[in-house]
Amino acid sequence: MTEYGRGEGSEPWNPEDPLYGDGGWEGQQAHAGQQSPYGGQPQHYPQQPQQQYDNGGWDEGRQAAYGQAQQQYPQHDGQYDQQQQYNHQYDQQQYGQQQYDQQAYQDQQQQSYDNNGWASGTQGQIPYPADPSDPYGQQAAAYGAEQQDYYGSPDAYPPPEPPSRRRAEPEPQTDWDPGPDQGEHAFFAGGDDDQGEADDPDDPQGGRGDRRGRGGKGSKKRKSGCACLVVLLVFGGGTAGVGYFGYQFYKNRFGAAPDYAGGGTSQMVTVQIPKGAGGYAIGRLLKDAGVVKSVDAFVSAQEQNSKGNSIQAGAYLLKKEMSAESAVAMMLDPKSQNNVLVAPGVRNAAVYKRIDEKLDLASGTTRKIAEQKYKSLGLPSWANDNREIKDPLEGFLYPGTYPAAKGMKPESVLKEMVTQAAEKYAAYDLEAKAKALKLDSPLQVITVASLVQAEGKTEDDYRKMAEVVYNRLNLANPETYGFLQFDSTFNYVKNESNIEISEKEINSNKDPYNTYTNKGLPPGPIDNPGDTAMKATLDPTDDGWYYFVATDGVEKTEFAKTHAEFLRLKEKFNASTGS
């Protein structure tokens, strides 16, 4: 027998045979007792050049070579006549119309084989069946011609390999590696992957290089654990932030507003409230000054107080850290108001005195500031048009409430009053009204209003009083011939408010403001008229009034058109006063 005959065992081929090997999937099926994929016909191949092989042993259970069915060879007392069967079978063999090309074993170079019986070199590729629709596909390739390599393209699958040489697909490398329980990461399980693998005494491959490889894997696990921790911290922080802001939103929207308790500390602070400020604006000013804890608390307390909406502009002396309820109550108390109230008809002398008191200044300080700085306080250009005017600011400290707290400067208080007056007079358009009323300047309109404010007692009196002024200013009037004869102008000179003035005293005083001895209007206003007197001055009655007398000496004023009627009213006054 030849070197390729039966071996010592029961297998028909020597494992060292170059044709011995994995028969592929078809070969495995044939080995299991199934029919050969080639129609059950035995496959024969031309004899390969013989080579000497070492005793690699006989391998049990091996399959035929790739693409081959199990080889059926008759046994003749241990001898196998290979050449005879080959010549007899080759011409008949057509592979059962399977359309396979001739095997390429003629072109293979004999390789040296290792002890396991498989060549360490590259195996020849098994030809694929031809396309039946191709007229040339069923023709066998010429001897020695190259077969088309179906595995040579970059996208092709790799060629089959013997079972003993096949390797499992590598597991995908991920940053997160499940732990022993197929779900728990080693970072959370608390295990030491490096040490557990390196200390395995049964690991035959536990060499130095292998430990290094496992160490790298453990490093990835540690990095994965750190990444998980960072993610948890980020999500935890985000959740905490959302919860915090959500709570703040709920608290601000639906919860009670933050508020102090009690009447405040002993520390006092002055808060200036501008005109037109509403509840929220006042609350912000108080919160900034440390009086209340929140704006909402103040607004709520103001709404709950029946007089809360009566809080006026001005300066308020308040305590720090007061409850909102206490702050509202204190602002409604006149004692806490650090303001200067300019009432309609009040003279500048009285306003100066009140400012000194509020600012804790020496008496006369504000008057001196007014005399020295009146030009810089914002007077209109048509003001102070007469050199006989006693006080350029008279009539320009407009009635209202103005902040005046300790630490403020007098000029700042005065400037706010003058600014308010200039805005009001501009709104009345006094220049046009002066011409309509046959007056020389806008300042004379204010002067008439100051007379109306000083002499009138009620709103109904003001329009009649304005008509009396305009009628007496007419030099051709048959009653007074241009003399106003108002006691208020003489009292202004004296800085008094006396209604019982002797005729001798009045007639002997020649001051330009004395309308008993001077025809026409005084040089300037004698007080600061309010809105009611200003409107009445611009819209007088037209009933022919020339005289008026406060018959009760207090509130009741009666008017007359003739001098005779005036004398009867005078007797009524004397009777009521006992003079």
C-alpha positions in Angstrom: 0.0 0.0 0.0 1.0 3.6 -0.5 1.6 6.3 2.0 -1.9 7.5 1.5 -3.5 4.2 2.2 -5.2 3.0 5.3 -3.5 3.9 8.6 -3.3 1.9 11.7 -6.8 2.9 12.8 -10.2 2.5 11.2 -10.1 5.8 9.2 -9.5 5.4 5.5 -7.1 8.4 5.3 -4.0 9.3 7.1 -4.3 12.6 9.0 -1.0 13.6 7.3 -2.7 13.4 4.0 -3.0 16.9 2.4 -6.5 16.0 1.3 -7.5 15.0 4.8 -9.4 17.8 6.6 -12.7 19.5 7.2 -15.2 18.6 4.6 -17.1 21.8 5.3 -20.8 21.7 6.1 -21.4 19.1 3.4 -18.6 16.9 4.8 -20.1 17.0 8.2 -23.4 15.9 6.9 -21.9 13.0 5.0 -20.1 11.9 8.2 -23.4 11.8 9.9 -24.6 9.2 7.5 -26.4 11.5 5.1 -26.2 11.3 1.4 -23.2 12.9 -0.3 -23.9 16.3 -1.9 -22.7 15.0 -5.1 -25.5 12.5 -5.7 -24.0 9.7 -3.7 -21.2 9.1 -6.1 -17.7 8.6 -4.7 -15.4 11.5 -5.4 -12.0 10.8 -6.9 -9.1 13.2 -7.5 -5.9 12.9 -9.4 -3.1 11.7 -7.3 -1.0 14.4 -5.8 2.8 14.4 -5.8 3.8 12.3 -2.9 5.7 13.7 -0.1 7.1 12.3 3.1 5.2 13.1 6.3 6.1 12.6 9.8 4.0 10.5 12.2 1.5 13.1 13.2 -0.8 10.4 14.5 -4.2 9.4 13.4 -7.0 11.7 14.2 -10.3 10.1 14.8 -13.5 11.6 13.6 -12.0 13.9 10.9 -14.0 14.9 7.9 -13.1 15.0 4.3 -11.5 18.1 2.6 -13.5 21.3 1.8 -16.4 20.7 -0.6 -15.9 17.0 -0.7 -18.1 14.2 0.4 -16.7 11.3 2.4 -14.3 9.4 0.2 -15.2 5.8 -0.5 -12.3 3.6 -1.2 -12.4 -0.2 -1.4 -10.1 -2.0 0.9 -7.9 -4.8 -0.5 -6.1 -6.3 2.4 -4.7 -2.9 3.4 -3.9 -1.9 -0.1 -5.6 0.7 -2.1 -5.3 0.9 -5.8 -5.6 4.6 -6.2 -4.5 5.0 -9.7 -6.8 2.3 -11.1 -9.9 3.8 -9.6 -9.0 7.2 -10.6 -8.6 6.2 -14.3 -11.8 4.2 -14.2 -13.9 6.8 -12.4 -12.6 10.1 -13.7 -14.1 10.0 -17.2 -17.6 9.1 -15.9 -17.7 11.6 -13.2 -19.8 14.8 -14.0 -20.7 15.5 -10.3 -24.3 14.7 -11.0 -25.0 17.9 -12.9 -24.0 19.9 -9.9 -21.9 22.1 -12.2 -18.8 22.1 -10.2 -15.4 23.0 -11.8 -12.5 20.7 -11.4 -10.9 20.9 -8.2 -7.8 23.0 -8.0 -5.7 20.5 -6.2 -3.4 20.1 -9.2 -2.2 23.7 -8.6 -1.7 23.5 -4.9 1.8 23.4 -3.7 2.4 20.7 -1.1 2.6 22.4 2.3 4.3 21.2 5.4 1.9 20.3 8.1 2.0 20.7 11.8 1.3 17.9 14.3 -2.4 18.6 14.2 -2.7 17.7 10.6 -3.6 21.1 9.1 -1.4 23.3 7.0 -0.1 26.4 8.5 -0.2 28.1 5.1 -3.2 29.5 3.2 -5.6 26.9 1.9 -6.8 26.9 -1.7 -10.2 28.4 -2.2 -13.1 26.0 -3.1 -14.7 26.9 -6.4 -18.3 28.1 -6.4 -20.9 26.5 -8.7 -21.4 28.2 -12.0 -24.5 30.2 -12.8 -26.8 27.8 -14.8 -27.9 30.7 -17.0 -24.3 31.3 -18.1 -23.5 29.3 -21.3 -19.9 29.2 -20.4 -20.2 28.7 -16.7 -20.6 24.9 -17.0 -17.3 24.4 -18.8 -14.5 23.2 -16.8 -11.6 25.5 -16.4 -8.5 24.7 -18.4 -5.8 22.8 -16.7 -3.6 25.0 -14.7 -5.9 28.0 -15.1 -6.6 30.2 -12.1 -9.9 29.9 -10.5 -11.7 33.1 -9.6 -11.1 34.1 -6.0 -14.4 34.8 -4.4 -12.8 35.7 -1.1 -10.3 38.2 -2.4 -12.6 41.3 -2.4 -12.4 43.5 0.7 -16.1 43.0 1.5 -16.2 39.2 1.1 -16.5 36.8 4.0 -13.3 35.0 5.0 -12.8 31.5 3.7 -13.9 28.5 5.8 -11.4 27.2 8.3 -11.1 23.8 9.9 -13.1 23.4 13.2 -9.9 23.1 15.2 -8.7 26.4 13.8 -11.9 28.3 14.1 -12.1 31.1 16.6 -15.1 32.5 18.4 -16.2 36.0 17.4 -14.6 38.6 19.7 -17.0 40.2 22.1 -17.7 43.8 21.4 -15.7 46.1 23.6 -17.9 48.5 25.5 -17.2 51.1 28.2 -19.7 49.3 30.5 -19.0 45.7 31.2 -21.7 43.6 33.0 -20.6 42.1 36.3 -20.9 38.4 37.3 -24.6 38.6 37.7 -25.0 39.8 34.0 -26.2 43.3 34.9 -24.3 44.6 37.9 -21.1 46.5 37.2 -18.0 45.5 39.0 -17.7 49.1 40.2 -20.9 48.7 42.1 -20.4 45.0 43.0 -17.2 46.1 44.9 -15.0 43.4 43.3 -11.4 43.7 42.3 -11.3 42.5 38.7 -7.5 42.7 38.4 -6.7 40.8 41.5 -9.4 38.2 41.0 -8.0 37.3 37.6 -4.4 37.6 38.4 -4.5 35.4 41.4 -6.2 32.4 39.7 -3.7 29.6 40.2 -5.4 27.4 37.6 -4.9 29.8 34.8 -2.2 28.4 32.6 -2.0 31.6 30.7 -1.7 33.8 33.8 1.7 35.1 32.7 3.0 38.5 32.9 1.6 39.7 29.6 -1.8 38.3 30.4 -1.9 40.1 33.7 -1.1 43.3 31.9 -3.9 42.7 29.5 -6.4 42.1 32.3 -5.0 45.1 34.1 -6.0 47.3 31.1 -9.5 45.9 31.2 -9.7 46.7 34.9 -8.6 50.2 34.1 -11.5 50.5 31.7 -13.9 49.3 34.3 -12.6 51.8 36.8 -13.0 54.5 34.2 -16.5 53.3 33.5 -17.3 53.4 37.2 -16.0 57.0 37.4 -18.1 57.9 34.4 -21.2 56.4 36.0 -20.5 58.3 39.2 -20.1 61.5 37.2 -23.4 60.9 35.4 -25.1 60.1 38.7 -23.8 63.3 40.2 -24.9 65.4 37.1 -28.4 63.9 37.1 -28.6 64.1 40.9 -27.6 67.8 40.9 -30.0 68.5 38.1 -32.8 66.8 40.0 -31.9 68.7 43.1 -31.8 72.0 41.2 -35.2 71.4 39.6 -36.7 70.5 43.0 -35.2 73.6 44.6 -36.4 76.0 42.0 -39.8 74.2 41.8 -40.2 74.7 45.6 -39.2 78.3 45.3 -41.7 78.8 42.5 -44.5 77.1 44.6 -43.5 79.1 47.7 -43.5 82.4 45.8 -46.7 81.6 44.0 -48.8 79.9 46.6 -47.0 80.2 49.9 -47.1 83.0 52.4 -44.8 85.9 51.7 -41.7 86.3 53.9 -42.3 88.7 56.7 -40.7 90.0 59.9 -42.5 89.8 63.2 -43.1 92.6 65.6 -42.8 96.4 65.5 -39.1 96.5 64.4 -35.8 97.3 65.9 -34.7 100.5 67.6 -32.8 101.6 64.5 -34.7 104.3 62.5 -34.5 105.0 58.8 -36.1 107.6 56.6 -37.8 106.4 53.4 -38.8 108.8 50.7 -42.0 107.9 48.7 -42.3 109.7 45.3 -45.6 110.9 43.9 -47.6 108.4 42.1 -46.0 105.4 43.8 -48.3 102.4 44.2 -48.2 99.5 46.6 -45.5 97.5 44.9 -43.3 100.6 44.4 -43.6 101.5 48.0 -43.0 97.9 49.0 -39.8 97.8 47.0 -38.5 101.0 48.6 -39.3 99.7 52.1 -37.6 96.4 51.4 -34.5 98.1 50.0 -34.3 100.2 53.2 -34.6 97.1 55.4 -38.0 98.0 56.8 -40.0 95.1 55.5 -38.8 91.6 54.5 -40.7 91.3 51.2 -42.7 93.4 48.8 -45.6 90.9 48.7 -46.0 91.0 52.4 -46.3 94.8 52.4 -48.8 94.8 49.5 -50.9 92.2 51.2 -50.9 94.2 54.5 -51.8 97.4 52.7 -54.7 95.7 50.9 -56.0 94.4 54.3 -55.9 97.8 55.9 -59.0 99.8 55.1 -56.9 103.0 55.0 -53.9 101.5 53.2 -54.6 103.3 49.9 -54.4 106.7 51.6 -50.6 106.5 52.0 -49.3 109.7 50.4 -46.0 110.7 48.9 -43.4 112.0 51.3 -40.7 111.1 53.7 -41.5 108.6 56.5 -39.4 107.9 59.6 -39.7 104.1 60.1 -38.1 101.3 62.0 -36.0 98.5 60.5 -37.3 94.9 60.3 -40.9 95.7 60.9 -43.8 93.4 60.1 -45.6 94.6 57.0 -48.7 95.2 59.1 -46.8 97.4 61.5 -45.1 99.3 58.7 -48.5 100.2 57.1 -49.9 101.4 60.4 -46.9 103.5 61.1 -47.0 105.1 57.7 -50.6 106.1 58.3 -49.6 107.8 61.5 -48.7 111.5 60.9 -46.0 111.4 63.5 -43.9 109.1 61.4 -44.1 111.3 58.3 -41.0 113.3 57.7 -42.7 115.6 55.2 -43.4 119.3 54.7 -47.0 119.9 53.9 -47.6 123.0 51.8 -51.3 123.8 52.2 -53.1 126.0 49.7 -52.9 129.7 50.6 -49.9 129.3 52.9 -47.1 131.9 52.6 -43.5 131.1 52.0 -42.4 132.3 55.4 -44.4 129.5 57.0 -43.0 126.9 54.5 -39.4 127.9 55.3 -40.0 127.5 59.0 -41.4 124.0 58.6 -38.4 123.0 56.5 -36.0 124.1 59.1 -37.8 122.1 61.7 -37.9 118.9 59.6 -34.3 119.1 58.7 -33.3 120.1 62.2 -31.7 123.3 61.0 -31.3 126.7 62.7 -34.3 129.1 62.2 -33.9 131.2 59.1 -31.6 128.8 57.3 -34.0 127.9 54.6 -35.0 131.5 54.0 -31.4 132.5 53.4 -30.9 129.6 51.0 -34.1 130.8 49.1 -32.8 134.3 48.8 -29.4 133.2 47.7 -30.2 130.3 45.3 -33.7 131.1 44.0 -32.4 131.5 40.4 -31.1 127.9 40.4 -34.2 126.3 41.7 -36.1 126.1 38.3 -38.3 129.2 38.2 -40.0 129.9 34.8 -38.5 132.7 32.7 -41.5 135.0 33.3 -41.2 134.8 37.1 -39.8 137.7 39.2 -40.6 140.3 36.6 -41.0 143.1 39.2 -38.2 144.6 41.2 -40.7 145.3 44.1 -41.3 141.6 44.6 -40.5 140.7 48.2 -39.9 136.9 47.7 -39.2 135.6 44.2 -40.4 132.1 45.3 -43.7 133.3 46.6 -46.5 131.5 44.6 -44.0 128.9 43.4 -43.9 126.5 46.3 -46.8 124.6 45.0 -49.2 123.0 47.6 -48.6 119.4 48.3 -46.6 117.0 50.5 -42.8 116.9 50.1 -40.1 114.8 51.7 -38.1 116.7 54.3 -36.0 114.4 56.6 -32.9 115.0 58.6 -29.8 115.0 56.4 -31.5 116.5 53.4 -30.5 119.9 52.0 -33.0 122.8 52.0 -32.4 123.6 48.4 -33.4 120.1 47.4 -36.7 120.4 49.2 -37.4 123.8 47.7 -36.4 122.7 44.2 -38.9 119.9 44.2 -41.7 122.4 45.2 -40.7 124.9 42.5 -40.5 122.1 39.9 -44.0 121.0 40.7 -45.3 124.6 40.4 -43.6 125.1 37.0 -45.2 121.9 35.7 -48.6 122.8 36.9 -48.5 126.4 35.5 -47.3 125.1 32.2 -50.3 122.8 32.0 -52.6 125.8 32.6 -51.0 127.7 29.7 -50.8 130.9 31.7 -49.3 133.0 29.0 -52.4 132.6 26.7 -54.8 132.9 29.7 -53.2 136.2 30.8 -54.0 137.8 27.5 -57.5 136.6 27.6 -58.0 138.0 31.0 -56.4 141.4 30.1 -53.4 140.8 32.4 -49.9 141.8 31.7 -48.1 138.6 32.4 -48.5 135.0 33.6 -47.2 136.1 37.0 -50.2 138.4 37.4 -52.5 135.4 36.9 -50.8 133.7 39.8 -51.1 136.9 41.8 -54.9 137.1 41.2 -55.1 133.4 42.2 -53.2 134.1 45.4 -55.7 136.9 46.3 -58.7 134.6 45.6 -57.1 131.9 47.7 -56.5 134.3 50.6 -60.0 135.9 50.6 -62.2 133.0 49.6 -63.7 130.6 52.2 -65.4 128.0 50.0 -65.2 126.8 46.5 -68.3 128.7 45.5 -66.6 131.9 46.8 -63.6 131.6 44.6 -65.2 132.3 41.2 -67.1 135.3 42.6 -64.0 136.5 44.3 -62.1 136.3 41.0 -64.8 138.4 39.3 -64.5 141.1 42.1 -60.7 141.3 41.4 -61.2 141.7 37.6 -64.0 144.3 38.0 -62.0 146.4 40.5 -58.9 146.4 38.3 -60.8 148.3 35.8 -59.7 151.9 36.4 -63.0 153.2 35.0 -65.2 151.3 37.4 -67.6 153.6 39.3 -67.2 151.8 42.6 -63.4 151.7 43.5 -61.8 153.3 40.5 -59.0 150.8 40.3 -58.3 150.1 44.0 -58.6 146.5 45.2 -58.7 147.4 48.9 -58.0 143.8 50.1 -57.0 143.3 53.7 -55.0 140.2 52.8 -52.4 142.3 51.0 -51.8 144.5 54.0 -51.6 141.4 56.2 -48.9 140.0 53.8 -46.8 143.1 54.4 -47.2 142.7 58.2 -46.9 138.9 57.9 -50.1 138.6 59.9 -53.7 137.3 59.4 -55.7 140.0 61.1 -59.2 140.8 60.0 -59.7 143.7 62.4 -57.5 146.4 60.9 -58.2 150.1 61.5 -58.7 152.4 58.5 -56.0 154.7 59.9 -53.4 151.9 60.0 -54.2 150.8 56.5 -54.4 154.2 54.9 -51.1 155.3 56.5 -49.1 152.4 55.0 -47.7 153.1 51.6 -46.0 149.7 50.9 -46.4 148.5 47.3 -48.3 145.4 48.5 -50.9 147.6 50.3 -53.8 147.7 47.8 -55.6 150.3 49.9 -53.0 152.9 49.0 -51.9 151.5 45.6 -54.0 150.9 42.6 -53.9 147.6 40.7 -52.3 144.3 41.7 -49.5 143.9 44.2 -46.0 143.3 42.7 -46.3 139.6 43.1 -48.3 136.7 44.7 -49.0 136.9 48.4 -49.3 133.1 49.0 -49.2 129.8 47.2 -52.6 129.2 45.5 -54.0 125.7 45.1 -55.7 124.0 42.1 -59.2 125.2 43.1 -58.2 128.8 43.3 -56.3 128.6 40.0 -59.3 127.1 38.2 -61.6 129.7 39.6 -59.2 132.5 38.5 -59.3 131.2 35.0 -63.1 130.9 35.0 -64.7 133.8 37.0 -68.4 134.6 37.2 -70.0 137.4 35.3 -72.6 138.7 37.7 -71.3 142.3 38.4 -69.9 141.7 41.9 -67.7 144.5 43.4 -67.9 143.9 47.1 -67.7 141.0 49.6 -67.8 140.8 53.4 -67.2 137.8 55.8 -70.4 138.5 57.7 -69.7 135.9 60.4 -66.0 136.7 60.5 -65.1 133.0 59.8 -66.5 131.1 57.0 -69.5 132.9 55.5 -68.8 135.4 52.8 -71.5 137.6 51.2 -71.2 139.6 48.0 -72.6 143.0 46.9 -72.7 144.9 43.6 -73.1 148.4 45.0 -71.6 150.4 47.7 -74.9 150.7 49.5 -75.2 146.9 49.6 -71.7 146.8 50.9 -72.5 149.1 53.9 -75.4 146.8 54.9 -73.1 143.8 54.8 -70.6 145.7 56.9 -73.2 146.4 59.6 -74.0 142.7 59.7 -70.4 141.9 60.2 -70.1 144.4 63.1 -73.2 142.9 64.7 -71.8 139.3 64.5 -68.4 140.2 65.9 -69.5 142.8 68.5 -67.3 145.5 67.1 
